[in-house]
Amino acid sequence: MKKVRVNYLFEGAVAQIILDDGKGNVLDHIMMEDLMGLFEEFKSRNDLKLITFEGAGKHFSFGASVEEHQKDMAGNMIHSFHAMFLAIRDLAIPTLAKITGQCLGGGMELAIMCNFLYADKTAKMGQPEIILGVFPPPASVILPEKIGLAKAEEIIITGRTLLADECKTIGLLNELYNDKTELEAGVNQFIEQHILPKSAVSLRYAVKSVRVKFNHILGNFLPILEQMYVNELMNTKDANEGINSFLEKRKPNWSNN
């Protein structure tokens, strides 16, 4: 069963991707495969000017699958997850996240990979990986580039959840709206005013040019963090304890090893 839907809007100029697993839109291996299939299709759509991401229902995404973070699956899961970010980089099509409700962990990482982030006041964003004894590789690379090192460090090291107003204040969101109806209207107005009048090929070069440093950092440091995660972190007792305690719905018993 597919966990992603796509609609082509504005005469095919905009691909609207909807994450939809019927629950919290968890980015498991099925959803990631669906997204990669779409990214492959987009390579041949020269008229595509924007890709938007949103979650079905009340939430954008609860994040990546915790079950698939277990030690025997972590390597494949992390590699597949990172491949999505490199695919978005290589497409160089402008991207926009429409955020309502919870946008956490891997869900937040997908959102912050986008060029534009629009949200309504129900949005809650955070990288809670540290609470499970692990860390978020893409966010570790992307957040400092988006909002500066000081705030990125706070978000990743504390794992706390940020409400929508704070996300706007620190520059994570481009625009913040009162509710989902206003969010939809605001995004459509942005598309009509700033995206549709422009050349699709020129927009791609604009994305490549403004992200020349960002893409270099992503491409060089994400593989390093992947190796650190899989070969070092997942060999610690506490990383495995954190994941297992979450799945077993109990408090972690840290050994500090």
N, C-alpha and C positions, 0 to 999 in steps of 0.2 A: 504494500500500500504506500502510495506516495505521500510524503509529509510536507510537500511544498507545492503551492499553486502559483501560476503566473498569468497575468493579464497584460495585454499590450494596449496601452492607452495613447491618446493624442495622436491618432493615425499611425500607431506603431513606433512613435518616437520614444516612448517611455515603457520600460518593462517593470511592472509592479509585481514584486515577489512577496508572497504571503507565507510565512512560516506557520504550519498548521498540523499539530499532532493530536489535537483534541484536548490537550491538557495545558501544559506550560510551555509548549513549543520548544522542547528540549532538543538541543543539537546533538543527536546521536548519529551513528554511522549511516543510518538510512537517510536522514535529513541531509547530511553532508554529501552523500552520493547524489541525491536529487539536485542539490545546489550546484555541484560540480558539473552535472549533466546540462544544466541551464547555462552555466558559464561557457561550456563548450559550444552550445548553440549560438550564444551571443557573438562568438568570434566571426560568424558569417553575416551578421546583421549590421551592415555599414550605416544604416539609417538610425541606429539606436543612439539616443542622446543622453539618456539617464536611466539608471537602475534604482528603484526604490525597494527598501526592505521594511516589512512590518509584520507584526504577529496577529494571528487570528484571535478573536476573543479579547479579553481584558489585558493581556500581557504581551510584551514583545517576545521575551524568552527568559526562562529560568536559568539558561546556561547550557553548557555541555553536559553530557550524560556522566553522572558520578560513577555509575556502575562500570562504565568503560574506562574509568581512571584507575581501576584495580591493576596491580602490578603486571599481571600476565597479558593485559590488553592495552596498557598505557602507551607502549611504544607505537603500535599501529594507530591508535586513536589520535595521539598528538601529531603524528606525521600527516595523517589525513586532514586533521583540523588546520594545520599550518598550510597545507596545500591550497586551501580555500583562499587564504589571505594572499598567497603568491599569485593565484589565478585572478583575483580582483586587481592586484597590482598590474598584471600583464595585460588585462583587458584595457585598462586606462579609460574606461567609460565612467563619466561622473556618477557618483553614488550618493544616495540620500537615505537616512534611516528615519522612519516615523515611529516615535516611541511613546507607548502608553503602558502603564502598569510597570511590572517588574522587568528590568533589563539588567541581568546579572551575569557575572562570570563570562563564559564564552559568548553569551548573548550581547553583553556590553562590548566585548572585543569586536564582534561583527559590526556593531553600531559605530564604534569609534574608528574603525577602518574606513568608514564612509567619509566622503568629502563634506557632507552637510548632515547635521543632526537637528531634527525638529521634534518637539515633544509637547504633550499636554501636561497639566498639573498633577495627573495621577502617576507620572513617571518616577521610578525609583531606580537608581543606578549604583552599581558597586562591583567590586572584585573581591568576593568573599573567600577566595581560594585559601588564604592563610589560615582561616578558621578550620579548614580541613587538613592543615599541615602541608599544603603545597603552594605553588605560586603560578601566576598567569603569564606564560611566555609572550604572547602577542601584546598584551597590555603593557608589559614591562618595556617593550620597545616603542609602542605607539603612544602611550599616554604622555611621556615626557616631551615628545615632539608636538603633541596637540595642546597641552596646557602647562608645560614647564615641569621641571624636575621636582620642585618642592611639593607641589600638590599631588603629582603622580606618586611620589614616595609615600605620602600620607595615605592615599587611597589604597595602595597595594600592601603596605606594611600593616595597616590597621584592619583592612577588610571591611570597613564600615560602609553602610549604605547611605547614599546621598539622595536627598529629596530634589525635586525638579528645580525649585528656586535656586538652590545652591549650585546645581549643575549649570544653570544659566549664568550665575554670578561669576563662576570660575572660568567661563568661556568654553565649556564643553558643548553647550547647545547654541545653535545659531538663533533659534526663535523658540519661545515658549507660549503656549496657548492655554486657555482656560479649560477646554474640553476637546473631545475627539472631533466633534463637528467643526469647531474652529480650526483645529489642526489640519483637517482635510482641506478646508477652504484655503488656509494659508499656504499649504504646500502647492496646491493647484495654482494659486496666484503666482507663487515663486516660479513654478515651471513655465507658465505662460509668459511671464515677463522676462525671465533671465535665461531660460534654457531653450525653448522652442525657436526663438528667432535666430539661433546661432547654428553654425555648421557642425555636424556631428564629428567630422574628422578634425576640425579645429579645436573642438572641446576636448578631444582625446590628447591632442598635443598640449593643451593648457594643463590638463591633469598631469601629464608626464613632466612638464617643465616645473610646475609648482611643487611637485613631489620628487624632484631629482635627488635631493638629500635624503628625504624620508624613505624613498625606495632603496637607496644604497644602504641605509641603516637597517631596514627591514630584512633585506636579502642577505646581509652579512651577519647580523646578530641573532636572527630568529633560529637558524640552525645550531648556533652555539648554545642557546638556551634550551633547545630541544634535547641536545645531548646531555646537558646538565640535568634536565628534568628526568630523562629516562635512565641514564647511566649512573647518576649520583643521587639525586633526591629520592627516587623510587627504591633505592637500596638502603634507605634509612628506616628505622623502626617507626618513627613518628609519622612519616608520610603515609605509610600503610595503615597505621592505627587511625589516622584522621579519616581516611576514606572508609575504612571498615566501620568505625564508630558511627559515621553518618548513615551508612547503609543499615546498620543495626539499630539505629535510632537511640543512641546512648551518648553520654558525654565521653570525649576522648580521655584516655589515660596516658598522658605524655611521659615518655622516658627520657626525653631530651637527647635521644640518640638516633 
